[in-house]
Amino acid sequence: MNDFLKKAFQSYYLKPEISFPERFSRREYAFIFWGGRQMVRHVSFKRREELLTVLRRRVPMHTYYSSAYYEKPDAPTMNEKHWMGADLIFDLDADHLPGAEKMGYEEMLFAVKKELQKLLSFLLDDFGFGEKNVEIYFSGGRGYHCHVKHPEVFQLGSQERREIVDYITGRGLDAKDIFREKVVETKRYGEKVVPIKRLEMPKPDEPGWRGRISRAIIETIKEIREGDKGIEKLMDYGINKSRAEKIMESLSDERIKRIEEGLLDQSPEIRRFFLKSAIDEVAVSLSTGKPDEPVTADIKRLIRLPGSLHGKTGLRVQAVEINSIEEFNPLDDAVVFGDEKVKVKVTKPFKIKMKGESFNLTPGEAEVPEYLAVFLAGRKIAKI
Amino acid sequence: MNIYIAAKYPFLKDAKEFVRKEGVSTEEILHDPLYQRARDMGMQRVNEAIERGMVGNYITADETDALITIFSYPIARMIVAGIGSDFLRRRYALAEAKRAYHNLIEEDNDFVSSMAKEFGINVTDELKIYFTDYLKNAPTWSEKWKLVNMPLKNGWVGLKKVELARLMQENLRNKLYNELLELRPPPSIKKVFAEDVTRIKNMMQRKEMERKVEIGKASISKFPPCMRQLLAAAQSGVNIPHVGRFALVTFLHSIGMDIDEILRLFSKSPDYNEERSRYQIEHITGKISGTEYNTPGCSSIKTWGLCPVEKMDDTCRRVSHPLAYYRYKWRSKK
């Protein structure tokens, strides 16, 4: 089966469309070859043609390059390489989304795209990066990579990158400080003057997380109020039925108006609900946790080479324009193989829409286009 | 710049200019009776750093006073560099930085922002600073200072004056410390301040001795590389990020150290504050909060950037928890 995939990959690598990273010769390159268990690392190239030759002659299953650039990218240890700087990389992968196990491939890709939009909003609006500093790539697998190439970020250390990740994922957010007490009036009881305090919500135009939470709360309220499906919508947020009914009951028109004016002096339960759903809505699910997994804070990680093929799908690591994310469909736009028919033996039922065509496969022999055959073989859903 | 401002902030470029304009040699500053007061005040700066953790505000009644104060600063630096104790270098850098902070918060916005610019911090007239400068200078290990809790828009973080001053304190501390590492004072400094240098050196040595706290039954040779590294940092007085302290405290507590023993380890940190540290340790070990926190596993340690990957050994690869490493080492010994 590897032979089939390798042959297919070889046909692509005869005329690949690689986007070479800046500072090409300062990067480390790494490969996993068919049948090889170990990653081949610490490779560097002086000229682009040398890399193209490796792709063409050795046809790697996976191809990576380092987000960092070094004085000696081919030195065997990190210390000897002499780190000079690194791009800022974000990984968005379906694996990190809640409930991803139950999703199909297309559904997963769609869900990750939503996270990608949230990430971009943070990078462009809060961090103020220009669109020309931000590159988006479909990973070839189940997610997207976002590369930030801005002169101010190259030198950031691990600790500082972690702070950026925490910002985007909402980790360490001081939720107690979101609603602040404000004196709205004073009352006189004889001699005594008593301030009347209300909890105030942040204003939608405030910078940073406070404004984002405010906008998300207003959005949630609109969503709940639209139509008469409030209770179901609350239940979508994971609230059980009796609690949802109680909340709906307390959300009188007058109360909602007060919330929109910024006064959230409702029951603590309602406050908690709005805050929690707003934080969930705003935060991006990034890969930050599992051991041995490359993360954004890592200043010497490897990332897939744009234009190379993903060994487990045959899809291309494909650049996506920021303003065409909405329309981007990896199962069309990242497909490189043709549609000559290939005989395969499907091992489990599988449904997918690729290149605009819907396939509904059942176990047994079938004839499918080459692009699907590669995809099925890579994902071990079919044998060739 | 007016000479009184230069006396208040003797580390500024313009203050250095006053010294240069006087056209005196280092030897003259160290020996000429004319500079006796400046030398005394230089020694006073160092003593105050050691004793109170912050240098004082010196009265500058006239221009001569101001000039003497300005001169006392390079003298103090020569003394610190001459003694050559890393603990003292950190302590002194922090003491000068704290003084600057307390003066800065009394200044107006324009003054603070112009000084920030001299520090290389990118700041606007409304006291917004570029986020990379924020990240490089803010003590983000504390929740209050995490970027996520700051007003960030278009790359700029809006700050209050006191907040900017606090960042400048951090910036100055690092800068001074690095300068002290580079500084090569003339050998005669030890002769001029002979008694004081000996006194301070002895004092520092005592501190060094105290630093080698017995760790009871615990055996450092059985610590995993991450904990060894954190412990070394704590013992040499390097500031450890909050999560690092947390990981180390929970680990030491789990292997049987009591609060006082742990506290003694942390007392070497240059900004050590017994009350605060005791509170933190008692909180983490469950004495105050009632929740006894567990030592984080390898995956968290890695996420927090505390795992010295280069130093990982075979035992590391077998286990997924620092305590498992420690127990494994004990077992394999027997």
Interface residues (C-beta under 8 A of the other chain):
Chain A: T77 M78 N79 D125 D126 F127 G128 F129 E152 V153 L156 S158 Q159 E160 R162 E163 I164 D166 Y167 G170 R171 G172 L173 D174 D177 E206 P207 G208 W209 R210 T288 G289 K290 P291 D292 V295 A297
Chain B: Y130 F131 T132 L135 K136 T140 E143 K144 K146 L147 V148 N149 M150 P151 L152 K153 N154 G155 W156 G158 P241 C298 S299 K302 T303 W304 G305 E310 S320
